[in-house]
Amino acid sequence: MKLIKLEQPNCNPCKMVSNYLNQAGVEYETVDVTQNPDVGAQFEVMGVPVTILLNEQGEEIKRSIGFKPEELDELLKELQ
């Protein structure tokens, strides 16, 4: 499984999610939807940050929108 975080520059909630994931010691991929709008469109992102857990085939399992520690914890539990 893989965790990706879709964000934009200078987004404070995006930074909060990054700090949370870094403190948890989790590896994740960051995608700037400003630079990669096709990725944002692919995942139908309407606002950032969006953290998405993908399976081995790249299909979405679960997502968290915004900075919600309880939702991020759920993603991390499934990631392990």
DRENDO-373873 format. One record per residue: x, y, z of N, C-alpha, C, CB in turn; residue number from 1. Coordinates in nm, 4 decimals. Glycine has a CB too. Example, Ala and Ser with C-alpha at 12.3 -4.5 7.8 and 13.67 -1.06 7.14 Angstrom:
BEGIN
((1.3190 -0.5690 0.7800) (1.2300 -0.4500 0.7800) (1.3200 -0.3300 0.7800) (1.1308 -0.4473 0.9046) 1)
((1.2850 -0.2250 0.7080) (1.3670 -0.1060 0.7140) (1.2900 0.0030 0.7870) (1.4084 -0.0598 0.5725) 2)
***
This chain:
BEGIN
((0.0840 -0.1178 0.0000) (0.0000 0.0000 0.0000) (0.0880 0.1234 0.0000) (-0.0953 0.0002 0.1208) 1)
((0.0264 0.2339 -0.0397) (0.1005 0.3582 -0.0564) (0.0138 0.4738 -0.0070) (0.1424 0.3792 -0.2054) 2)
((0.0788 0.5708 0.0563) (0.0100 0.6894 0.1053) (0.0561 0.8085 0.0232) (0.0368 0.7121 0.2572) 3)
((-0.0400 0.8859 -0.0294) (-0.0049 1.0084 -0.1006) (-0.0784 1.1257 -0.0367) (-0.0395 0.9972 -0.2521) 4)
((-0.0137 1.2414 -0.0429) (-0.0741 1.3635 0.0110) (-0.0759 1.4664 -0.1003) (0.0040 1.4169 0.1367) 5)
((-0.1952 1.5136 -0.1336) (-0.2105 1.6163 -0.2355) (-0.2209 1.7500 -0.1656) (-0.3348 1.5899 -0.3255) 6)
((-0.1426 1.8461 -0.2115) (-0.1337 1.9742 -0.1419) (-0.1067 2.0875 -0.2387) (-0.0252 1.9697 -0.0357) 7)
((-0.1007 2.2092 -0.1834) (-0.0608 2.3291 -0.2563) (0.0426 2.4031 -0.1717) (-0.1846 2.4207 -0.2883) 8)
((0.1283 2.4816 -0.2386) (0.2277 2.5594 -0.1629) (0.1591 2.6584 -0.0675) (0.3217 2.6357 -0.2601) 9)
((0.2236 2.6862 0.0422) (0.1766 2.7836 0.1407) (0.0414 2.7495 0.2013) (0.1691 2.9184 0.0779) 10)
((0.0079 2.6225 0.2057) (-0.1175 2.5766 0.2659) (-0.0860 2.5309 0.4080) (-0.1837 2.4603 0.1815) 11)
((-0.1354 2.6050 0.5077) (-0.1041 2.5701 0.6465) (-0.1588 2.4342 0.6884) (-0.1582 2.6756 0.7385) 12)
((-0.2832 2.3987 0.6553) (-0.3284 2.2635 0.6898) (-0.2433 2.1548 0.6233) (-0.4744 2.2457 0.6498) 13)
((-0.1922 2.1820 0.5024) (-0.1051 2.0859 0.4341) (0.0221 2.0633 0.5153) (-0.0700 2.1353 0.2914) 14)
((0.0770 2.1711 0.5687) (0.1980 2.1614 0.6507) (0.1699 2.0836 0.7792) (0.2520 2.3021 0.6842) 15)
((0.0506 2.1040 0.8350) (0.0141 2.0340 0.9570) (0.0050 1.8830 0.9317) (-0.1192 2.0877 1.0116) 16)
((-0.0517 1.8443 0.8164) (-0.0599 1.7027 0.7826) (0.0801 1.6456 0.7646) (-0.1438 1.6816 0.6548) 17)
((0.1666 1.7197 0.6956) (0.3048 1.6737 0.6758) (0.3742 1.6517 0.8093) (0.3841 1.7750 0.5914) 18)
((0.3619 1.7468 0.8997) (0.4237 1.7339 1.0320) (0.3693 1.6120 1.1061) (0.3998 1.8611 1.1151) 19)
((0.2397 1.5903 1.0974) (0.1763 1.4774 1.1640) (0.2303 1.3456 1.1095) (0.0239 1.4839 1.1470) 20)
((0.2357 1.3340 0.9773) (0.2851 1.2111 0.9146) (0.4337 1.1906 0.9422) (0.2601 1.2147 0.7635) 21)
((0.5112 1.2995 0.9413) (0.6544 1.2892 0.9704) (0.6779 1.2430 1.1139) (0.7237 1.4242 0.9466) 22)
((0.5999 1.2954 1.2076) (0.6141 1.2546 1.3474) (0.5769 1.1082 1.3665) (0.5276 1.3423 1.4373) 23)
((0.4845 1.0592 1.2816) (0.4447 0.9181 1.2889) (0.5478 0.8277 1.2218) (0.3072 0.8981 1.2236) 24)
((0.6457 0.8885 1.1534) (0.7502 0.8106 1.0875) (0.7017 0.7362 0.9639) (0.8082 0.7126 1.1842) 25)
((0.6034 0.7926 0.8965) (0.5416 0.7270 0.7819) (0.6012 0.7808 0.6514) (0.3883 0.7475 0.7839) 26)
((0.6245 0.6885 0.5579) (0.6673 0.7300 0.4247) (0.5446 0.7617 0.3419) (0.7534 0.6206 0.3561) 27)
((0.5499 0.8728 0.2692) (0.4387 0.9122 0.1844) (0.4914 0.9944 0.0676) (0.3332 0.9920 0.2647) 28)
((0.4105 1.0018 -0.0359) (0.4452 1.0806 -0.1536) (0.3645 1.2099 -0.1489) (0.4177 1.0011 -0.2861) 29)
((0.4293 1.3209 -0.1790) (0.3614 1.4492 -0.1819) (0.3443 1.4930 -0.3263) (0.4393 1.5553 -0.1010) 30)
((0.2232 1.5363 -0.3600) (0.1940 1.5845 -0.4944) (0.1381 1.7259 -0.4825) (0.0936 1.4897 -0.5689) 31)
((0.2042 1.8203 -0.5487) (0.1578 1.9586 -0.5549) (0.0551 1.9664 -0.6677) (0.2777 2.0598 -0.5782) 32)
((-0.0722 1.9855 -0.6323) (-0.1768 1.9868 -0.7347) (-0.1714 2.1121 -0.8210) (-0.3132 1.9757 -0.6699) 33)
((-0.0970 2.2138 -0.7770) (-0.0765 2.3315 -0.8602) (0.0138 2.2961 -0.9779) (-0.0159 2.4473 -0.7777) 34)
((0.1173 2.2176 -0.9505) (0.2116 2.1746 -1.0539) (0.1607 2.0534 -1.1317) (0.3462 2.1422 -0.9913) 35)
((0.0725 1.9741 -1.0695) (0.0217 1.8495 -1.1285) (-0.1310 1.8455 -1.1229) (0.0809 1.7266 -1.0554) 36)
((-0.1980 1.9352 -1.1959) (-0.3442 1.9389 -1.1877) (-0.4113 1.8109 -1.2368) (-0.3961 2.0553 -1.2670) 37)
((-0.3423 1.7366 -1.3226) (-0.3991 1.6103 -1.3718) (-0.4157 1.5088 -1.2590) (-0.3101 1.5513 -1.4821) 38)
((-0.3229 1.5100 -1.1633) (-0.3331 1.4180 -1.0492) (-0.4509 1.4598 -0.9612) (-0.2001 1.4163 -0.9664) 39)
((-0.4650 1.5892 -0.9399) (-0.5795 1.6381 -0.8625) (-0.7106 1.6007 -0.9283) (-0.5717 1.7892 -0.8454) 40)
((-0.7164 1.6122 -1.0604) (-0.8373 1.5752 -1.1343) (-0.8621 1.4250 -1.1268) (-0.8262 1.6194 -1.2808) 41)
((-0.7565 1.3474 -1.1367) (-0.7682 1.2010 -1.1305) (-0.8362 1.1566 -1.0013) (-0.6295 1.1355 -1.1419) 42)
((-0.7993 1.2226 -0.8902) (-0.8551 1.1862 -0.7598) (-0.9730 1.2751 -0.7199) (-0.7469 1.1940 -0.6533) 43)
((-1.0202 1.3579 -0.8132) (-1.1355 1.4456 -0.7903) (-1.1194 1.5307 -0.6645) (-1.2625 1.3627 -0.7799) 44)
((-1.0036 1.5948 -0.6535) (-0.9718 1.6783 -0.5387) (-1.0366 1.8155 -0.5562) (-0.8184 1.6916 -0.5210) 45)
((-1.1172 1.8544 -0.4579) (-1.1851 1.9838 -0.4613) (-1.1186 2.0842 -0.3682) (-1.3318 1.9674 -0.4236) 46)
((-1.0365 2.0360 -0.2756) (-0.9652 2.1205 -0.1821) (-0.8503 2.0417 -0.1233) (-1.0587 2.1729 -0.0716) 47)
((-0.7556 2.1104 -0.0653) (-0.6376 2.0446 -0.0089) (-0.6271 2.0797 0.1384) (-0.5083 2.0861 -0.0847) 48)
((-0.5573 1.9989 0.2151) (-0.4879 1.8762 0.1792) (-0.5828 1.7568 0.1709) (-0.3781 1.8478 0.2796) 49)
((-0.5442 1.6624 0.0885) (-0.6131 1.5345 0.0793) (-0.5056 1.4273 0.0919) (-0.6952 1.5206 -0.0559) 50)
((-0.5240 1.3372 0.1865) (-0.4318 1.2262 0.2078) (-0.5059 1.0992 0.1684) (-0.3806 1.2199 0.3575) 51)
((-0.4451 1.0223 0.0772) (-0.5138 0.9060 0.0212) (-0.4283 0.7811 0.0381) (-0.5469 0.9288 -0.1277) 52)
((-0.4931 0.6753 0.0826) (-0.4301 0.5445 0.0934) (-0.4668 0.4651 -0.0315) (-0.4746 0.4695 0.2241) 53)
((-0.3643 0.4166 -0.1015) (-0.3843 0.3398 -0.2246) (-0.3413 0.1957 -0.2038) (-0.3062 0.4025 -0.3416) 54)
((-0.4087 0.1039 -0.2733) (-0.3657 -0.0356 -0.2690) (-0.2540 -0.0575 -0.3706) (-0.4849 -0.1313 -0.2969) 55)
((-0.2093 -0.1811 -0.3851) (-0.0968 -0.2125 -0.4733) (-0.1268 -0.1819 -0.6202) (-0.0594 -0.3587 -0.4586) 56)
((-0.2559 -0.1816 -0.6576) (-0.2952 -0.1526 -0.7956) (-0.3171 -0.0028 -0.8194) (-0.4220 -0.2293 -0.8305) 57)
((-0.2951 0.0778 -0.7154) (-0.3120 0.2219 -0.7284) (-0.4555 0.2683 -0.7120) (-0.2613 0.2662 -0.8606) 58)
((-0.5409 0.1798 -0.6601) (-0.6809 0.2142 -0.6380) (-0.6983 0.2697 -0.4973) (-0.7721 0.0913 -0.6598) 59)
((-0.7841 0.3690 -0.4865) (-0.8077 0.4323 -0.3570) (-0.8792 0.3388 -0.2604) (-0.8886 0.5595 -0.3750) 60)
((-0.8264 0.3328 -0.1387) (-0.8888 0.2557 -0.0317) (-0.9665 0.3496 0.0603) (-0.7822 0.1762 0.0485) 61)
((-0.9008 0.4580 0.0991) (-0.9596 0.5513 0.1947) (-0.8907 0.6864 0.1794) (-0.9467 0.4981 0.3409) 62)
((-0.9615 0.7938 0.2173) (-0.9010 0.9265 0.2130) (-0.9372 1.0086 0.3354) (-0.9438 0.9998 0.0874) 63)
((-0.8532 1.1080 0.3615) (-0.8778 1.2051 0.4667) (-0.8650 1.3433 0.4035) (-0.7783 1.1868 0.5878) 64)
((-0.9633 1.4273 0.4289) (-0.9628 1.5626 0.3731) (-0.9374 1.6603 0.4865) (-1.0974 1.5953 0.2999) 65)
((-0.8422 1.7496 0.4666) (-0.8072 1.8465 0.5693) (-0.7144 1.7859 0.6727) (-0.9322 1.8998 0.6365) 66)
((-0.6980 1.8564 0.7842) (-0.6150 1.8051 0.8936) (-0.7067 1.7515 1.0024) (-0.5199 1.9161 0.9503) 67)
((-0.7294 1.6210 0.9996) (-0.8129 1.5527 1.0981) (-0.7331 1.4348 1.1523) (-0.9496 1.5055 1.0357) 68)
((-0.6664 1.4532 1.2666) (-0.5802 1.3485 1.3213) (-0.6476 1.2126 1.3351) (-0.5298 1.3909 1.4543) 69)
((-0.7759 1.2110 1.3737) (-0.8434 1.0818 1.3908) (-0.8565 1.0092 1.2567) (-0.9828 1.1017 1.4544) 70)
((-0.8823 1.0817 1.1490) (-0.8899 1.0192 1.0165) (-0.7512 0.9753 0.9687) (-0.9529 1.1167 0.9146) 71)
((-0.6519 1.0575 0.9962) (-0.5150 1.0213 0.9573) (-0.4709 0.8953 1.0319) (-0.4169 1.1383 0.9861) 72)
((-0.5092 0.8839 1.1585) (-0.4756 0.7634 1.2360) (-0.5379 0.6390 1.1728) (-0.5235 0.7779 1.3823) 73)
((-0.6605 0.6517 1.1234) (-0.7262 0.5387 1.0568) (-0.6478 0.4966 0.9323) (-0.8716 0.5753 1.0184) 74)
((-0.6014 0.5948 0.8555) (-0.5212 0.5641 0.7365) (-0.3929 0.4930 0.7762) (-0.4887 0.6926 0.6578) 75)
((-0.3290 0.5413 0.8813) (-0.2028 0.4830 0.9249) (-0.2212 0.3408 0.9757) (-0.1401 0.5689 1.0332) 76)
((-0.3325 0.3141 1.0427) (-0.3591 0.1774 1.0891) (-0.3733 0.0822 0.9709) (-0.4864 0.1733 1.1761) 77)
((-0.4436 0.1265 0.8682) (-0.4610 0.0406 0.7496) (-0.3321 0.0249 0.6710) (-0.5691 0.0974 0.6585) 78)
((-0.2459 0.1252 0.6781) (-0.1183 0.1216 0.6056) (-0.0277 0.0138 0.6625) (-0.0480 0.2584 0.6119) 79)
((-0.0352 -0.0111 0.7933) (0.0530 -0.1075 0.8582) (0.0083 -0.2454 0.8405) (0.0652 -0.0798 1.0006) 80)
***
